[in-house]
Amino acid sequence: MVDTSERVTVRIPEELLEKLKRIQEEKGTATISDTIREGLEQYIELHLPPNHIRKVVVELSRRDNNRLEEFVREGNSVSVDDAVRSAVREYIRSRIDQLGPPSRLHRREGDTVAAEGAPPP
């Protein structure tokens, strides 16, 4: 197998290195390099998502995150990410439903409105 990766040397503050080591321990990542690679991949996914996707970052309290993880362990969702996506989707749908039919959402001042049962203008 040919190694197509390239070495990059980066100097980071000791405080950041300690945080990376803590993440490495918590996640069980083999090396600091692997931890940094995973972080870079997530950074790139966040800032260069596919064209059909808009990423949103949600910061949760430890308590809420623990409750979500328990929700997943109980089999209510396949992952925390999926649970959050589903909750956001449902929230948006319910809010849009409260606003009424889509035609009212896009009506501008001065638009002609057809009487109920009449064909559109």
Order of alpha helices (4+ residues) and beta strands (2+ residues): alpha-alpha-alpha-alpha-alpha
